[in-house]
Amino acid sequence: MTKPRLYEQYGRQQVIEFFGIESAARTLCDGEWVIFPDVVICLASIGEPPYASHFVNGTTFHWVAQRPYHVNDEWSVNFIPAEVLGSKEKARAMHLFVRPVNSQNYFYIGELERSYMQELPGRKRNGMARFEFRPTLPSKIWMRLGGLTVSETDVTSVDMALDRLDTSPTLEDRLEILKRLVEYWHGPILPKDGIPEADLSPLRLPGPLRWWYTWAGRRNEIMSGQNILFLPRNPIHKYWELKFNGELLEFYVENQGVYQWATLPDGDDPPVFGRYNDDDPWEPEQITLSEHLIYVCIFEAIMCHSKYGASAACLSPDALLNIRTVIPPIAINPWRWPNQTRFHAKNGAFICSTSNGRHAGSVWVGAKTELPLQVLKPYLDQDWEYTAV
């Protein structure tokens, strides 16, 4: 039997004929799922998230129900065929084909794994199921399908900016480095993205925080996501609002509150302090506030904005050293949280790694496309839980 070729386009009937005769299959969810006895085909129309099916990253796909479906006897997840849900029974092979809204033809994307994560129907949506797939979707195909925009590709200027950290930069230099990183990951910052100076003038703020808020303080997604950079005023989440703790100003927190960061409320670029618990003493982080903000930008980019990357919770010291050697370190002292966390960057590949004692370490890798990460492929083995490279 002829097999479909990756990233080639096919009409609907042609797709089905690769696997059998349509009369031998069950067709569900307005034809988006075709269930044969030994294989499942997903024929999805993709569009704008979260209300249409879409790719999340280079190996993750969200299928979104377009209207209320009831296609199995599951008491909760009944909007999607039972055959595609994770269970103990032997899984059928599953294949993913997608088409943009303006096309009649489907691109063959690869093989789907079963779904182990779903979002139940609610007031505004009819249900979503998360799938992993292989192989990694090339960024050029994703851009062709729509849904991925890579507007900034000048990695050389980013590397040159980060290299300046080796040369005892001034505060102005470090803020320019931070600005370059932000623009690389998030595009131009507009005047409306800043908080008006009049709203900040009554507050005691150190120089880098005041600079950040006036420049991009309304773009919360840049510095918050995995962890939280506090706002001067936060009427929705009062806990995530700048607050004094004795003579220190708390300004950043781990997302579950297990680690806190504070600084002095005055000064051009004061030091940063950290602690795990409310009753622990504040200890110096050995970095300045502007250096901390550079790390925050990179950390959130890796964790929340990278469409391609990899992660491993427990690597051997040798494997960790290999990764750290391939991509050079950034010339800022490591974060103490959670345990000597180091950052590396080169050619559009960004790495955050932490030591978990003498025997293991954790690594998170991120990039805007898969291309900067090819240098790491020889080191990505079965010890990595996630790879989109």
Residue pairs with C-beta under 8 A, 6 or more apart in sequence:
1 18
1 19
2 18
3 18
4 10
4 15
4 18
4 95
4 97
4 108
5 108
6 108
6 109
6 110
6 135
7 107
7 108
7 109
7 138
7 141
8 107
8 108
9 103
9 105
9 106
9 107
10 18
10 97
10 105
10 106
10 108
11 104
11 105
11 106
12 31
12 43
12 104
12 106
13 22
15 41
15 43
15 97
15 106
15 108
16 22
16 25
16 34
16 41
19 34
19 36
19 39
19 41
19 95
20 36
20 39
22 34
24 36
24 37
25 34
25 35
25 36
26 34
26 35
26 81
27 33
27 34
27 35
28 34
28 35
28 69
28 71
28 81
29 65
29 69
29 71
29 79
29 80
29 81
30 66
30 67
31 43
32 42
32 43
32 44
32 45
32 63
33 40
33 41
33 42
33 43
33 71
33 80
33 81
33 84
34 40
34 41
34 43
35 81
35 83
35 92
36 92
37 92
38 92
38 93
39 92
39 93
39 94
39 95
40 81
40 83
40 84
40 92
40 93
40 94
40 95
40 112
41 94
41 95
41 97
42 63
42 84
42 94
42 95
42 96
42 97
42 112
43 97
43 98
43 99
43 106
44 53
44 61
44 63
44 96
44 97
44 98
44 99
45 52
45 53
45 66
45 98
45 99
45 100
45 101
46 52
46 53
46 54
46 55
46 98
46 99
46 100
46 101
46 145
46 146
46 147
47 53
47 54
47 100
47 101
47 146
48 54
49 56
49 62
49 64
49 147
50 62
50 64
50 125
50 128
51 64
51 124
51 125
52 64
52 66
52 101
53 61
53 62
53 63
53 64
53 98
54 61
54 62
54 64
54 147
55 61
55 62
55 137
55 142
55 145
55 147
55 148
56 62
56 130
57 306
57 307
57 308
57 309
57 388
58 136
58 137
58 139
58 142
58 307
58 308
58 370
58 388
58 389
59 132
59 133
59 134
59 136
59 137
59 386
59 387
59 388
60 130
60 131
60 132
60 133
60 388
61 96
61 109
61 112
61 130
61 131
61 132
61 133
62 128
62 129
62 130
62 131
63 80
63 115
63 128
63 129
63 131
64 125
64 126
64 127
64 128
65 79
65 80
65 121
65 125
65 126
65 127
65 128
66 126
67 126
68 79
68 121
68 126
69 78
69 79
69 80
69 126
69 127
70 78
70 79
71 78
71 79
71 80
71 81
71 82
72 78
72 80
72 81
72 82
73 82
74 82
74 85
76 120
77 85
77 118
77 120
77 127
77 129
79 121
79 126
79 127
80 115
80 118
80 127
80 129
83 92
84 94
84 112
84 114
84 115
84 129
84 131
85 114
85 115
85 116
85 118
85 129
86 114
86 115
86 116
87 114
91 114
93 111
94 111
94 112
94 113
94 114
95 108
95 110
95 111
95 112
96 108
96 109
96 110
96 111
96 112
96 131
96 133
97 106
97 107
97 108
97 109
98 106
98 107
98 109
98 145
99 105
99 106
99 107
100 145
100 146
107 141
107 145
109 133
109 137
110 133
110 134
110 135
110 137
111 133
111 134
112 131
112 132
112 133
113 131
113 132
113 133
113 134
114 131
115 129
115 130
115 131
116 130
117 129
117 130
118 127
118 128
118 129
118 130
119 125
119 127
119 128
119 129
120 127
121 127
136 308
136 370
136 387
136 388
136 389
138 370
139 148
139 150
139 307
139 308
139 368
139 369
139 370
139 371
142 148
142 307
143 149
143 150
148 307
150 368
150 369
151 187
152 183
152 184
152 185
152 187
152 368
153 348
153 368
154 184
155 184
155 347
155 348
155 372
157 180
158 180
158 181
158 184
158 345
158 348
159 345
159 346
159 347
161 176
161 177
161 180
161 181
162 177
162 181
162 330
162 331
162 345
164 173
164 177
165 174
165 177
165 330
165 331
165 332
166 331
169 177
171 207
171 208
171 268
171 269
171 290
174 269
174 288
174 290
174 291
174 294
175 208
175 211
175 290
177 294
178 212
178 290
178 293
178 294
178 297
179 189
179 215
181 294
181 297
181 298
181 301
182 189
182 216
182 222
182 297
183 189
185 222
185 297
185 301
185 305
185 368
186 219
186 221
186 222
186 305
189 215
189 216
189 219
192 218
193 215
193 216
193 217
193 218
193 219
194 213
194 214
194 215
194 216
194 217
194 218
195 213
195 214
195 217
195 218
195 232
196 214
197 214
199 232
199 233
200 210
200 213
200 214
200 232
203 232
203 242
204 249
204 265
204 266
205 213
205 232
205 249
205 265
206 249
206 263
206 264
206 265
206 266
206 267
206 268
206 269
206 270
206 289
207 267
207 268
207 269
207 289
208 269
208 288
208 289
208 290
208 293
209 251
209 263
209 289
212 223
212 293
213 231
213 232
216 222
217 231
217 232
220 229
220 231
221 300
221 304
221 305
222 297
222 300
223 229
223 293
223 296
223 297
223 300
224 240
224 300
225 300
225 303
225 304
225 305
226 255
226 299
226 300
226 303
226 304
227 252
227 253
227 254
227 255
227 296
227 299
227 300
228 240
228 252
228 253
228 255
229 251
229 252
229 296
230 240
230 241
230 242
230 243
230 250
230 251
230 252
230 253
231 240
231 241
231 242
232 241
232 242
233 241
234 240
234 241
239 257
240 253
242 249
242 250
242 251
243 249
243 250
244 250
244 265
245 262
245 282
247 264
247 265
248 262
248 263
248 264
248 265
248 273
248 282
249 262
249 263
249 264
249 265
250 260
250 261
250 262
251 261
251 262
251 263
252 260
252 261
252 292
252 296
253 259
253 260
253 261
254 260
254 337
258 276
259 274
259 275
259 276
259 337
259 338
260 274
260 275
260 276
260 278
261 272
261 273
261 274
261 285
261 292
262 272
262 273
262 274
262 282
263 270
263 271
263 272
263 273
263 289
263 292
264 270
264 271
269 288
269 289
269 290
270 288
270 289
271 284
271 285
271 286
271 287
271 288
271 289
272 284
272 285
272 287
272 288
272 289
272 291
272 292
273 282
273 283
273 284
273 285
274 282
274 283
274 285
274 336
274 337
275 281
275 282
275 283
276 337
283 336
285 292
285 333
285 335
285 336
286 333
286 336
287 295
287 332
287 333
287 335
291 332
291 333
294 330
294 332
295 330
295 332
295 335
295 343
298 330
298 343
298 345
298 350
298 352
299 343
299 352
301 350
301 366
302 309
302 350
302 351
302 352
302 364
302 365
302 366
303 352
303 364
303 366
305 366
306 350
306 365
306 366
306 367
306 368
307 367
307 368
307 369
307 388
308 366
308 367
308 368
308 369
308 370
308 373
308 388
308 389
309 364
309 365
309 366
309 367
309 373
309 386
309 388
309 389
310 363
310 364
310 365
310 373
310 376
310 380
310 384
310 386
310 387
310 388
310 389
311 362
311 363
311 364
311 365
311 384
311 385
311 386
312 319
312 362
312 363
312 383
312 384
312 385
313 362
313 385
314 356
314 360
314 361
314 362
314 383
315 323
315 360
315 361
315 362
315 363
315 383
316 359
316 360
316 383
317 358
317 359
317 360
317 361
319 379
319 383
320 353
320 355
320 360
320 361
320 363
322 379
323 351
323 353
323 363
323 365
323 376
323 379
324 342
324 344
324 351
324 353
326 375
326 376
326 379
327 344
327 345
327 346
327 349
327 351
327 375
327 376
328 344
328 345
328 346
329 342
329 343
329 344
330 342
330 343
330 344
330 345
332 343
334 340
334 341
334 342
334 343
335 341
338 354
339 354
339 355
339 356
339 357
340 354
340 355
341 352
341 353
341 354
342 352
342 353
342 354
343 350
343 351
343 352
344 350
344 351
344 353
345 351
347 372
347 375
348 367
348 368
348 369
348 371
348 372
349 365
349 366
349 367
349 372
349 373
349 375
349 376
350 365
350 366
350 367
351 363
351 364
351 365
351 366
352 363
352 364
353 361
353 362
353 363
353 364
354 361
354 362
355 361
356 362
365 373
365 376
367 373
370 388
370 389
373 389
374 389
376 389
377 389
380 387
380 389
